[in-house]
Amino acid sequence: MATIRLAVMTERKTSQEAAAENARSATKVIEEIKALKIEARDVRTVAVTVAPVFGEEKDASGRVVKRTVTGYRALNSLEIR
């Protein structure tokens, strides 16, 4: 039996926007997988995460002097058997 792992990733300004858009996209991917006659029991969510994305400001020597949140990244990891 083969196993495929894939992820749907979305970046948006707020965590709520990232999570909502990612859920919609992951649902579309799952619907397409099921359309290929793969049974629902063979598709599972492995992980769902939402994390901040940081921008960095560096000084002349390249050292990071300031980090700021520039948005959020949502990730939905799927496994298909």
N, C-alpha and C positions, 0 to 999 in steps of 0.2 A: 504494500500500500504506500502510495506517495503522499507526502504532506507538503502543502504550500503555505507559506506565511507571507502576509502582506500588510501594509499599513496605509491608512488614509490620514493625511496631515493637512491641517488648515491653520493659517496665521491671520489674526484679526487684531484690531485695536483693544478690544476688551475680552476678558475670559469668557463672558457669556456669549458674545458673538462667535468666538472661535469654537466653543463647545457646540452651539446650536448648528452652525454651518457644517461642522465635522460630522455631527450625528446625521444630518440630511445626506451628506456625501457617502457616508458609510452605509446607510440604508440603501442608497442607489446601487452601490457596489454589490451588496448582498443580494439584492433583487436580480442583478445581472448574473450572478453566480448561480442562483436558483433557476434562472431561465435556461441554464446549460444542463439542466436535469440533475444537478447535484442536490442531494437531499438536505433538508434543513438541519438534520442531526449531525451532518458532516461539516457544518460551518459553525465556528464558534468565535466569540470575542475573547481574546487573550488578555488584553489590557486596554484601558482608556485613561489617558492622562491629559492634563491641562497644565502648562507651565509658562512662566514669563519668558519673554525674549528680551535680552539686554543689549543696549548700545553702549559703547565704551568711548570715553574721551581720554586721549593720551597726551602726555607732555612731550616736549621736544626729544627726549631720550627714548620715547616709546613705552614708558611706564603708564599703566592705567591709573588715572587720577579720579575718574568719576564713571560710575555705571548707572544707567537709568533704564527703566522698563520702557521699551518701545512698542510692545504689543504682547500678544499671547499666542502660544502654539498648542493646538489640540491634536492628539494622536489617538487613533483607534486601530489597534492591532488585531488582525483576524488570522485564523488558522483554518485551512480547508483540507479535508482528508478525501 
